[in-house]
Structures are given as structure tokens and as C-alpha cells.
Amino acid sequence: MPKDRSTIDAQALFERGQQNFQAHDFREAVECFTRAVALRPDVAAGYRFRALAYLELGQRTEALNDLDRAIHLKPDDPGLHADRADVLFRQKAYDAALADCDKVLTLDPGWAPVRGLRGECHAAKGDTALALVDFAAAIEADPGHAAQYLLARANLHLDCENYAACAADCATALRAEPENAAAFRTRGLANRELGDLETADADLTEALRIEPDSALARLARATVRSDQRRYTEATTDCDEVIDRVPKTARAYTLRGLCRTHLGDADGAASDFTTAIRLAPDATSGYGLRAGVHYRAGRYAEAVQDYLDALKRSPRDAATFNQLGWIWATAPDPDVRNGRQAKECATRACELTEWQEPGFLDTLAAACAECGEFDDAVRWQQKAAAATSSETEDAYAARSALYEQGKPYRSVSGE
């Protein structure tokens, strides 16, 4: 029986769409597939391949709509459910993605990539045990792509702070794929957490050799080099990240820290200000800029930054402590406020269950500012009993001051 004209024309358009897809002309591919499905709306393949072209164009909603149509036409096609599960996962619709993964594995239990994807869905939802089961099954069932599943499991271990297991999975992945930049980067992150900064730096340098444009790897190496006190090199890495991805708040924060250690207070303050502009809800930029203001003797500005930090993190004991210290000890009488200093210092101690000697020290200073010298001596002695030898002399000197009925005054933002 001869084919009708619409079938012939639809087939020609479909083939042309595939050719355009393979040539990476995705817009033209969408156009061809659109004309094909207009002629043959009963053929699932047209919707599926148009969905794939939409994905290449970043149009996920349109892709999902097409996959829904294709699945309506062929509800028992595991490939269609697998494609939709992948898109749903990228959309963070994890429950819907899991439902499609389960459907695929019901239709075809040996579909290993979907088992790996299901593991990623479980991991994203916080179902670690289920994720580990799926990753292990995918590694066993699909050894040719084991590195992919190992790396997914390594990232789960990293999120769960199982750093040794993360590094081990990355090492196994690298034996299968020695040029896998993501495995080097992830292992570098794990080695940093394990305290092996030298190996972490080597891993991240390898990741950058393979993918020199990776801002993630470069920022991670900058962090490691800052930990190693290689501040100039860390700053250079931050510069490159900022050149490539100018709106990376973390890069400005880290560069500001490095500039602080290098003695560039103005540069540090500028970086922290930019970080605050890019991520106004993050607390770190405010606290770090407050530190710059404090060391420069700009106490009022420091107080304002700490207050802004506290608005965003109202249970941060360190911020309460810093405010208490400034209000208790600042040389400027217009800045000092004994009552507020005592309230903040007390809250810092409460949040740390009265176990942090530095916070007890601040409470002592706040009591002294309020004229409560007996309490000041008592808290100072408690701080001294819990502290290390490094601060013993300073604590003893302050205790002697309070015994004389004198409050403590900081000098030059110490």
C-alpha cells in the first residue's frame, strides 16, 4: 500500500531535522520537526527529537511539553521516560523524575544510566542510603561508564562530609578516566577537608591543566592557597576567576581576605563591598568588612556592619561577641555602650554554652564598662582558667585593671 503524501513529506522533514541537529543547527532542527509533527501529530519520534533540540537551546519547558506528548503516544517506551526524567532532574522536580526513573526500570530493569540518575535524585532529596544503593548498582551494571557514577557518588560523599570515601571514589574514577578534570577537582576539595593541602593543591592544578577555564577549580585552588598562606598566588587565582565570572561574590570575599593578610586594607574593603553588593544576604562580607573598619579605628562603621551581619544571621555568636567587644572597649566614648555590650556578650556566651574563653573575656570587659567590676573580675578569671597560654598574660593584665576599678580600652583596633 503506497504511503500518503503527508507521510512522505513528514519523513523528509524529519530526516532534514536530524541532519540539522547533527550539524548543531538546533533552531532549524526545531523548525523541521515542527513542520513534521504538524503533518503527522501521531508519531512520537517527532516530539522526542524536537524536545532534544529544545534542550540544546535551553528551552526546558518546551522540551518537557514535547516529551509529555510523546509519552502520551508511546507510554511504554523506556527511552522517553528516561529523557523526561533527565529534564525533570535538571528542573529540580525530583519526585517527578524519580517516578519516571522507576517507570524505566520497570520496563527495562537493566537500564543502568537511569539507575545512576535515580541515585542523583535520591541524593538531591537527602535520601543518602537509597542514593548509595543506586550508585553501586549502576557501577556494577555499567562498568564502561563507571567513572560517571563514581563521581556522582564522590560528590554525595563530599556533601555528607565522608571525605576519605570521596577521595577514594575519585581515585577509582581517575584510574578509568585519567583526564577527568571533575574528578581531580572533587578530590582536591576532599583533600582540603582532610587537611592535606599540598595534595589538594596538586589535584586542583591538574584539574586546571585539563580545563584551564574552570572557574570552580580555580576558586577552589585559591581557597587552598589561602589556607597555605600563599596569599599572592591565591589573589592571582581570584583575579582570573573575577575576569571570567565577574559576579562571583566568593571570589571577591576570598581576594579581600588575601589582601587583608597582604596589608592592603583599602583593597580588602573594596572587595568586601563588592561581595556585599553581589550577595547582600550573605553574612561574611559584612563581618569581614567590619574587621577592616575596626582595625582602622572606624568603630561606628564596624558596628553598623556587624549589625547588618546579625540581621542576616541572628544566632551568630561571633558577631554578638564582636559587637560586645566594640561597645565595651572602643576608645571613642560616643561608640561605647555598656548596656548593649553586656547584652551582646551574654548572648554570645549563651550560644556557646559559656565554653568560649574569648567570649567570657568580652563579657568581663562589658561588665567593667557598666561599672560592675566584681563581676568583671569573676568572668575574667573564668576566661583565664579556660584559655591557652597565648592569651594568659593579656587576661591577667585585664583582670588586674578591673581589680583597680578601671575599664579596659582597646588600642588601634586591637
C-alpha positions as CSV (number, residue, x, y, z in Angstrom):
1,M,0.0,0.0,0.0
2,P,1.6,3.3,-1.0
3,K,2.3,6.0,1.6
4,D,0.2,9.2,1.5
5,R,1.8,12.5,0.7
6,S,1.7,13.7,4.3
7,T,3.7,10.7,5.5
8,I,6.3,11.2,2.7
9,D,6.6,14.9,3.4
10,A,6.8,14.3,7.2
11,Q,9.5,11.8,6.8
12,A,11.6,14.1,4.6
13,L,11.2,16.9,7.2
14,F,12.1,14.5,10.0
15,E,15.3,13.5,8.2
16,R,16.2,17.1,7.4
17,G,15.6,17.9,11.1
18,Q,18.0,15.2,12.2
19,Q,20.6,16.5,9.7
20,N,20.3,20.0,11.2
21,F,20.5,18.5,14.7
22,Q,23.7,16.7,13.9
23,A,25.1,19.9,12.3
24,H,24.2,21.7,15.6
25,D,21.7,24.0,13.8
26,F,19.2,23.4,16.6
27,R,16.8,26.2,15.6
28,E,16.5,24.9,12.1
29,A,16.0,21.4,13.5
30,V,13.1,22.7,15.7
31,E,11.6,24.2,12.6
32,C,11.8,21.0,10.6
33,F,10.5,18.8,13.4
34,T,7.6,21.3,14.0
35,R,6.6,21.0,10.4
36,A,6.9,17.3,10.6
37,V,4.6,16.9,13.6
38,A,2.1,19.2,12.1
39,L,1.8,16.7,9.2
40,R,2.0,13.6,11.5
41,P,0.9,14.5,15.0
42,D,0.5,10.8,15.8
43,V,4.3,10.0,15.6
44,A,6.1,10.2,18.9
45,A,9.6,10.4,17.4
46,G,8.9,13.9,16.0
47,Y,8.1,15.2,19.5
48,R,11.0,13.4,21.1
49,F,13.6,14.8,18.7
50,R,12.1,18.3,18.8
51,A,12.4,18.0,22.6
52,L,16.1,17.2,22.3
53,A,16.6,20.2,20.0
54,Y,14.8,22.4,22.5
55,L,17.1,21.2,25.3
56,E,20.1,22.2,23.3
57,L,18.6,25.7,23.0
58,G,17.9,25.7,26.8
59,Q,14.2,25.7,26.4
60,R,13.3,23.1,29.0
61,T,9.6,23.9,29.4
62,E,9.1,23.3,25.6
63,A,11.1,20.1,25.8
64,L,9.0,18.8,28.7
65,N,5.8,19.6,26.8
66,D,7.0,17.6,23.8
67,L,8.1,14.6,25.9
68,D,4.7,14.6,27.6
69,R,3.1,14.4,24.1
70,A,5.5,11.6,23.0
71,I,4.8,9.6,26.2
72,H,1.1,10.0,25.7
73,L,1.6,8.4,22.3
74,K,4.0,5.7,23.5
75,P,3.5,5.3,27.2
76,D,5.7,2.1,27.4
77,D,8.8,3.5,25.7
78,P,11.5,3.5,28.4
79,G,13.7,5.9,26.4
80,L,11.0,8.6,26.5
81,H,10.6,8.2,30.3
82,A,14.4,8.3,30.6
83,D,14.6,11.5,28.6
84,R,11.9,13.1,30.7
85,A,13.5,12.0,33.9
86,D,16.7,13.7,32.9
87,V,14.9,17.0,32.1
88,L,12.9,16.9,35.3
89,F,16.1,16.3,37.3
90,R,17.6,19.4,35.8
91,Q,14.4,21.3,36.7
92,K,14.9,20.1,40.3
93,A,11.5,18.3,40.1
94,Y,13.0,15.3,41.9
95,D,9.8,13.4,42.8
96,A,8.5,13.5,39.2
97,A,12.0,12.5,37.9
98,L,12.0,9.6,40.4
99,A,8.6,8.4,39.1
100,D,10.0,8.4,35.5
101,C,13.1,6.5,36.6
102,D,11.0,3.9,38.4
103,K,8.9,3.5,35.2
104,V,12.0,3.0,33.1
105,L,13.4,0.4,35.5
106,T,10.0,-1.4,35.5
107,L,10.0,-1.5,31.7
108,D,13.8,-2.3,31.4
109,P,15.5,-3.3,34.7
110,G,18.9,-3.2,33.1
111,W,18.9,0.5,32.1
112,A,22.0,1.4,34.2
113,P,22.2,5.2,33.3
114,V,18.7,5.6,34.7
115,R,19.7,3.9,37.9
116,G,22.6,6.4,38.2
117,L,20.1,9.2,37.6
118,R,17.8,7.9,40.2
119,G,20.7,7.9,42.6
120,E,21.3,11.5,41.9
121,C,17.6,12.3,42.5
122,H,17.8,10.5,45.9
123,A,21.0,12.4,46.7
124,A,19.4,15.7,45.9
125,K,16.4,14.9,48.2
126,G,18.8,13.9,51.0
127,D,18.0,10.2,50.8
128,T,21.6,9.1,51.1
129,A,21.1,5.4,51.7
130,L,18.9,5.0,48.6
131,A,21.3,7.0,46.5
132,L,24.3,4.9,47.5
133,V,22.4,1.7,46.6
134,D,21.6,3.1,43.2
135,F,25.1,4.3,42.5
136,A,26.6,0.9,43.5
137,A,24.1,-0.9,41.2
138,A,24.9,1.5,38.3
139,I,28.7,1.0,38.8
140,E,28.3,-2.8,38.7
141,A,25.8,-2.9,35.8
142,D,27.6,-0.4,33.5
143,P,31.3,-0.6,34.1
144,G,32.0,1.3,30.8
145,H,30.6,4.4,32.4
146,A,31.6,3.6,36.0
147,A,33.6,6.9,36.3
148,Q,30.4,8.9,35.9
149,Y,28.6,7.1,38.7
150,L,31.7,7.0,40.9
151,L,32.0,10.8,40.5
152,A,28.3,11.2,41.4
153,R,28.9,9.1,44.5
154,A,32.0,11.0,45.4
155,N,30.1,14.3,45.3
156,L,27.5,12.7,47.6
157,H,30.3,11.6,50.0
158,L,31.7,15.2,49.9
159,D,28.3,16.6,50.8
160,C,28.0,14.1,53.7
161,E,31.5,15.0,54.9
162,N,32.8,11.5,54.1
163,Y,36.0,12.9,52.7
164,A,38.1,9.8,52.7
165,A,35.3,7.9,50.8
166,C,35.0,10.8,48.4
167,A,38.8,10.8,47.6
168,A,38.7,7.0,47.2
169,D,35.9,7.2,44.6
170,C,37.7,10.0,42.7
171,A,40.9,7.9,42.6
172,T,39.0,4.9,41.2
173,A,37.3,7.2,38.6
174,L,40.7,8.6,37.6
175,R,42.1,5.2,37.0
176,A,39.3,4.7,34.5
177,E,39.5,8.2,33.1
178,P,42.9,9.8,33.8
179,E,42.0,13.1,32.3
180,N,38.7,13.6,34.2
181,A,39.0,17.2,35.4
182,A,35.9,17.0,37.6
183,A,37.4,14.0,39.5
184,F,40.6,15.9,40.2
185,R,38.6,19.0,41.4
186,T,36.3,16.9,43.7
187,R,39.3,15.0,45.1
188,G,41.0,18.3,45.7
189,L,38.1,19.6,47.7
190,A,38.1,16.4,49.7
191,N,41.8,16.5,50.4
192,R,41.5,20.1,51.6
193,E,38.9,19.0,54.1
194,L,41.2,16.1,55.1
195,G,43.9,18.7,55.9
196,D,46.2,17.6,53.0
197,L,46.7,21.0,51.5
198,E,49.7,20.0,49.3
199,T,47.8,17.2,47.6
200,A,44.7,19.3,47.3
201,D,46.7,22.0,45.5
202,A,48.2,19.3,43.2
203,D,44.8,17.9,42.4
204,L,43.3,21.3,41.6
205,T,46.3,22.2,39.5
206,E,45.8,19.0,37.5
207,A,42.1,19.9,37.1
208,L,43.2,23.3,35.7
209,R,45.7,21.7,33.3
210,I,42.9,19.8,31.8
211,E,40.3,22.5,31.9
212,P,42.1,25.9,32.3
213,D,38.9,27.9,32.0
214,S,37.2,26.2,35.0
215,A,36.3,29.0,37.5
216,L,35.2,26.4,40.0
217,A,38.6,24.7,40.1
218,R,40.5,28.0,40.1
219,L,38.4,29.3,43.0
220,A,38.9,26.1,44.9
221,R,42.7,26.3,44.3
222,A,42.6,29.9,45.5
223,T,41.0,28.7,48.7
224,V,43.6,26.1,49.3
225,R,46.5,28.5,48.6
226,S,44.9,31.0,51.0
227,D,44.8,28.2,53.6
228,Q,48.6,27.7,52.8
229,R,49.2,31.4,53.4
230,R,50.2,31.7,49.8
231,Y,48.2,34.9,49.6
232,T,49.8,36.4,46.5
233,E,49.2,33.3,44.4
234,A,45.6,33.0,45.8
235,T,45.0,36.5,44.8
236,T,46.1,35.8,41.3
237,D,43.7,32.9,41.1
238,C,40.9,35.1,42.3
239,D,41.8,37.7,39.7
240,E,41.3,35.1,37.0
241,V,38.0,33.9,38.4
242,I,36.8,37.5,38.5
243,D,37.9,38.2,34.9
244,R,36.0,35.1,33.7
245,V,32.9,35.3,36.0
246,P,32.7,38.9,37.3
247,K,29.7,38.3,39.5
248,T,31.3,35.6,41.7
249,A,30.9,37.0,45.2
250,R,33.0,34.3,46.8
251,A,36.0,35.3,44.7
252,Y,35.8,38.9,45.9
253,T,35.4,37.7,49.5
254,L,38.4,35.4,49.3
255,R,40.5,38.1,47.5
256,G,39.6,40.5,50.2
257,L,40.8,38.1,52.8
258,C,44.1,37.7,51.0
259,R,44.5,41.4,50.6
260,T,43.9,41.8,54.3
261,H,46.8,39.4,55.1
262,L,49.0,41.2,52.5
263,G,48.3,44.6,54.2
264,D,46.1,46.1,51.5
265,A,43.3,47.3,53.8
266,D,41.7,49.6,51.2
267,G,41.7,46.8,48.5
268,A,40.2,44.4,51.0
269,A,37.4,46.8,52.0
270,S,36.7,47.4,48.3
271,D,36.4,43.6,47.6
272,F,34.2,43.1,50.6
273,T,31.9,45.9,49.5
274,T,31.6,44.3,46.0
275,A,30.9,40.9,47.6
276,I,28.1,42.5,49.7
277,R,26.6,44.1,46.6
278,L,26.7,40.8,44.7
279,A,25.4,38.7,47.6
280,P,23.6,41.1,50.0
281,D,22.0,38.3,52.1
282,A,25.3,36.6,52.9
283,T,26.8,37.5,56.3
284,S,30.5,37.0,55.6
285,G,31.1,40.2,53.6
286,Y,29.7,42.4,56.4
287,G,31.7,40.7,59.1
288,L,34.9,40.9,57.2
289,R,34.5,44.5,56.2
290,A,33.6,45.3,59.8
291,G,37.0,43.8,60.7
292,V,38.8,46.1,58.3
293,H,36.9,49.1,59.7
294,Y,37.7,48.0,63.3
295,R,41.4,47.7,62.7
296,A,41.4,51.1,61.0
297,G,39.7,52.6,64.1
298,R,36.4,53.2,62.3
299,Y,34.4,51.8,65.1
300,A,31.0,53.2,64.2
301,E,31.3,51.8,60.7
302,A,32.4,48.4,62.2
303,V,29.3,48.4,64.5
304,Q,27.0,49.1,61.5
305,D,28.5,46.2,59.5
306,Y,28.2,43.8,62.4
307,L,24.6,44.8,63.0
308,D,23.9,44.2,59.3
309,A,25.5,40.8,59.6
310,L,23.4,40.0,62.7
311,K,20.2,40.8,60.8
312,R,21.1,38.1,58.3
313,S,22.4,35.6,60.9
314,P,20.7,36.3,64.2
315,R,22.3,33.4,66.1
316,D,25.9,34.0,65.1
317,A,27.8,34.0,68.4
318,A,31.0,35.5,67.0
319,T,29.1,38.6,65.6
320,F,27.4,39.1,69.0
321,N,30.9,38.9,70.6
322,Q,32.5,41.4,68.2
323,L,29.7,43.9,68.9
324,G,30.0,43.4,72.6
325,W,33.8,44.0,72.4
326,I,33.5,47.2,70.4
327,W,30.7,48.6,72.6
328,A,32.7,47.7,75.7
329,T,36.2,48.7,74.8
330,A,36.2,51.3,71.9
331,P,38.4,54.3,72.7
332,D,35.6,56.6,71.4
333,P,33.1,57.3,74.1
334,D,30.4,58.1,71.5
335,V,30.7,54.5,70.3
336,R,30.8,52.7,73.7
337,N,27.5,51.4,75.2
338,G,27.9,49.3,78.3
339,R,24.4,48.0,78.4
340,Q,24.4,46.8,74.8
341,A,27.9,45.4,75.2
342,K,26.7,43.3,78.1
343,E,23.6,42.1,76.3
344,C,25.6,41.0,73.3
345,A,28.4,39.4,75.2
346,T,25.9,37.5,77.3
347,R,24.1,36.3,74.2
348,A,27.4,35.1,72.7
349,C,28.2,33.1,75.8
350,E,24.7,31.6,75.9
351,L,25.0,30.5,72.3
352,T,28.3,28.8,73.1
353,E,27.2,27.4,76.4
354,W,29.7,29.5,78.3
355,Q,32.6,27.4,76.9
356,E,34.4,30.0,74.8
357,P,37.0,31.9,76.8
358,G,37.3,34.8,74.3
359,F,33.6,35.4,74.8
360,L,33.9,35.3,78.6
361,D,36.7,37.9,78.2
362,T,34.3,40.1,76.3
363,L,31.6,39.7,79.0
364,A,34.2,40.7,81.6
365,A,35.0,43.9,79.6
366,A,31.3,44.7,79.2
367,C,30.7,44.3,83.0
368,A,33.6,46.7,83.6
369,E,32.2,49.2,81.2
370,C,29.0,49.1,83.2
371,G,30.9,49.6,86.4
372,E,30.3,46.1,87.7
373,F,33.9,45.4,88.5
374,D,33.4,42.4,90.8
375,D,31.5,40.6,88.0
376,A,34.2,41.7,85.6
377,V,37.0,40.1,87.7
378,R,34.9,36.9,88.1
379,W,34.3,36.5,84.4
380,Q,37.9,37.4,83.5
381,Q,39.1,34.7,85.9
382,K,36.8,32.2,84.3
383,A,38.2,33.1,80.9
384,A,41.7,32.8,82.1
385,A,41.1,29.4,83.6
386,A,39.8,28.1,80.2
387,T,42.3,29.8,77.9
388,S,45.6,28.9,76.4
389,S,49.0,30.3,77.4
390,E,48.9,32.6,74.4
391,T,46.3,34.9,76.0
392,E,47.2,34.3,79.6
393,D,49.2,37.5,80.1
394,A,46.6,39.7,78.4
395,Y,43.8,38.2,80.5
396,A,45.8,38.7,83.7
397,A,46.5,42.3,82.8
398,R,42.8,43.0,82.3
399,S,41.9,41.2,85.5
400,A,44.3,43.5,87.4
401,L,42.8,46.5,85.7
402,Y,39.3,45.5,86.8
403,E,40.5,44.9,90.3
404,Q,41.6,48.6,90.3
405,G,38.1,49.6,89.2
406,K,39.2,50.6,85.7
407,P,37.5,49.5,82.4
408,Y,39.6,48.2,79.5
409,R,40.2,50.3,76.4
410,S,41.3,48.7,73.1
411,V,44.2,50.5,71.3
412,S,44.3,51.0,67.5
413,G,41.7,48.4,66.8
414,E,43.5,45.5,68.5
